[in-house]
Amino acid sequence: MSVKPFHLAWFLQGSSIQAWGANWTGNISEEWMSASMFVDLARNIERAGFDYLLLEDSIYIGQNWQNSRDIFLKNGMSVPRQEPTVVGTLCAAATSRLGIVPTLSTFAYHPYLTARIIGSLDQVSEGRAGWNMVTGSSDFSAQNFGLDQLPPHDTRYEMAAEYIEIVTKLWDSWEPGAIVADRQTGVLIDPAKVHTIDYDGVYYKSRGPLNSGPAPQGRPVIAQAGGSKPGRAIAARYADTIVAHPKGVAAMKDYRAEVTANMQAIGRDPSQCKVLFMAYPIVADTEAEARERADARAVWAANNIERCMAQIGWTTNIDFSSHDWDAPVAELSTNGHQSSLYNFITKAGSNTLREAVIAYSSMGGSYDFVGTPESVAAQMGEVMEEVGGDGYLIALPNVSRKSVAEVCDGLVPALQQRGLVRRGYSHAQFRDNLLAF
Ligand SMILES: Cc1cc2nc3c(=O)[nH]c(=O)nc-3n(C[C@H](O)[C@H](O)[C@H](O)COP(=O)(O)O)c2cc1C
C-alpha cells in the first residue's frame, strides 16, 4: 500500500537563549548573541527534509504577571529576542532548500516594509522566503510603537486584509521579464514593466512600485495562524500554509475540513494551502523513558505554576496573578489570541485555575505523541491519515542540540522508513516543495 507523505515544519519559539538551562546547548551565557544555535537547527532540519523554519516573534518584554517584567526576565521567557529576519537571513545563508519564514506583525511594520523585507529575503535565499502574518496580541507591544493599545481583534483582521492586498500588489509591481540586463543597449530594467500600485484603503496607503525588485517566487509564501473566525477567513483567502493547534483528532479534522470548505467557497483549490498541526513529540530510546518524560511535564508545571500562568497570560494577554488559583476558571475574554484562550477554557472545564494551568502546560500540541521514534512515527502517520491534514509543525518547548537530534536523527528517519515524509527535496524553491505533495 502506498502512503501519502506529509510535510514537516519547525516552529522556533522563544529566543536564542530559551534553552540556556538545558543539556547540550553550549555556553549560552557567552554565546547568546550569536545565532549559532539557530543556524545549526536550520542545517539539521534541512538535512531532515523539513519544508520550513517558522521564526516566532513578538516585540515586547512580557509583563503579564503582577504587572511586572521580572518573571519574564529572570527566566528568559522570550527575551532576549532578536529580530527574526536578521536571524532568518543567517539561516538562509547556511541552507539551500529550506523555507525561511520570519514573523512580521501587521501593526509594527508598514506593508511596504514587509513586502520589501520578505521580497529581499526571497532574493538572497533564491526563492525560499515566507512571511508569517500575525496581527499582534499585546498592548505592551503596541506601546512600543506609539499606540496606547492594539486595535480591537476583528478590526485588526480587517486591517490585515488590506495589508496583505498591498503586500501582494507590491510583489506583483514588477512584471516577469522586467529585468532585461541588455548589455548591448545598456538597459537594465524595462520601465514599462514596473508599476505603481496606488493603493488607497481605509487603513493603509501605498504608492509603489517596490524598489527592491521582483522576488524569485513572484509572491513569497504566506503563512498564517489565526484560529478565530476572521483569522480563518483571511487564511483561506491568502495563506499558502496554515499552522494551527486545535486539540485532538476530531478538532484537527474539523479544522482541515473548514479550511477546505472556506477555500472552495471563494474558488481556491484547497490543495494549494497546507495545514500543519502543532506537535511536541517526546521521543526516547524506550517507551518507559518517553512516558516518564511526558509525565514529568505536569510535575514541572505544578512546581513552576507562576511561570506557567505567566506564559499563558502572555499568549492570552491576561494577568492571572490576581485570580483565585483554587477556584474554577473565571469567564475570560481577550483582545489577544482568541483561539488560544478558547483552547485553554475548553481544556479547563470545571477545573480550578491551578489544575487547568497544569493540564494546559503539560499538553503536547494538537496531539500528544510520546514513545520511541518508531512508535511516534506510527502514531503520527495514523493521526494524519485520520485527519486528512498536510503535516506537522514541530514545536518543542525547549530547543537544545539534544532535542533537535532526537527529532532529526531519531524521529525523522523512522518517518522516512515508513514513507511518511520526504527523503530529499525535489525543487529549488520553497512553494514548489510545499506543493509537491
Ligand atoms: C503555531 C502558531 C504560531 C504563531 N506564531 C505567532 C508569532 O510568532 N507571533 C504572534 O504574535 N502570534 C503568533 N501566533 C498567534 C496567531 O498569529 C494568532 O494571533 C493566534 O493564533 C490567535 O488567532 P485568533 O485571534 O484569530 O484566534 C501563532 C499561533 C500559532 C498557532
The ligand as an SDF file (V2000), in Angstrom:
LIG
                    3D

 31 33  0  0  0  0  0  0  0  0999 V2000
    1.6790   27.7950   15.5090 C   0  0  0  0  0  0  0  0  0  0  0  0
    1.3910   29.2180   15.8030 C   0  0  0  0  0  0  0  0  0  0  0  0
    2.3800   30.1770   15.6360 C   0  0  0  0  0  0  0  0  0  0  0  0
    2.1380   31.5170   15.9470 C   0  0  0  0  0  0  0  0  0  0  0  0
    3.1610   32.4280   15.8570 N   0  0  0  0  0  0  0  0  0  0  0  0
    2.9550   33.6950   16.2950 C   0  0  0  0  0  0  0  0  0  0  0  0
    4.0200   34.6380   16.3520 C   0  0  0  0  0  0  0  0  0  0  0  0
    5.1630   34.3270   16.0390 O   0  0  0  0  0  0  0  0  0  0  0  0
    3.7580   35.8940   16.7850 N   0  0  0  0  0  0  0  0  0  0  0  0
    2.4970   36.2700   17.1550 C   0  0  0  0  0  0  0  0  0  0  0  0
    2.3120   37.4320   17.5280 O   0  0  0  0  0  0  0  0  0  0  0  0
    1.4710   35.4090   17.1030 N   0  0  0  0  0  0  0  0  0  0  0  0
    1.6800   34.1280   16.7060 C   0  0  0  0  0  0  0  0  0  0  0  0
    0.6610   33.2340   16.6970 N   0  0  0  0  0  0  0  0  0  0  0  0
   -0.6690   33.7050   17.0250 C   0  0  0  0  0  0  0  0  0  0  0  0
   -1.5200   33.8580   15.7990 C   0  0  0  0  0  0  0  0  0  0  0  0
   -0.9770   34.7570   14.8860 O   0  0  0  0  0  0  0  0  0  0  0  0
   -2.8970   34.2910   16.1850 C   0  0  0  0  0  0  0  0  0  0  0  0
   -2.8500   35.5760   16.7600 O   0  0  0  0  0  0  0  0  0  0  0  0
   -3.4460   33.3270   17.1740 C   0  0  0  0  0  0  0  0  0  0  0  0
   -3.4300   32.0350   16.6120 O   0  0  0  0  0  0  0  0  0  0  0  0
   -4.8380   33.6930   17.5660 C   0  0  0  0  0  0  0  0  0  0  0  0
   -5.5740   33.9990   16.4570 O   0  0  0  0  0  0  0  0  0  0  0  0
   -7.0640   34.3260   16.5960 P   0  0  0  0  0  0  0  0  0  0  0  0
   -7.1920   35.5160   17.4750 O   0  0  0  0  0  0  0  0  0  0  0  0
   -7.5160   34.5260   15.1900 O   0  0  0  0  0  0  0  0  0  0  0  0
   -7.6690   33.1060   17.2350 O   0  0  0  0  0  0  0  0  0  0  0  0
    0.8720   31.9090   16.4050 C   0  0  0  0  0  0  0  0  0  0  0  0
   -0.1340   30.9470   16.5360 C   0  0  0  0  0  0  0  0  0  0  0  0
    0.1080   29.6170   16.2640 C   0  0  0  0  0  0  0  0  0  0  0  0
   -0.9830   28.5950   16.4320 C   0  0  0  0  0  0  0  0  0  0  0  0
  1  2  1  0
  2  3  1  0
  2 30  2  0
  3  4  2  0
  4  5  1  0
  4 28  1  0
  5  6  2  0
  6  7  1  0
  6 13  1  0
  7  8  2  0
  7  9  1  0
  9 10  1  0
 10 11  2  0
 10 12  1  0
 12 13  2  0
 13 14  1  0
 14 15  1  0
 14 28  1  0
 15 16  1  0
 16 17  1  0
 16 18  1  0
 18 19  1  0
 18 20  1  0
 20 21  1  0
 20 22  1  0
 22 23  1  0
 23 24  1  0
 24 25  2  0
 24 26  1  0
 24 27  1  0
 28 29  2  0
 29 30  1  0
 30 31  1  0
M  END
$$$$
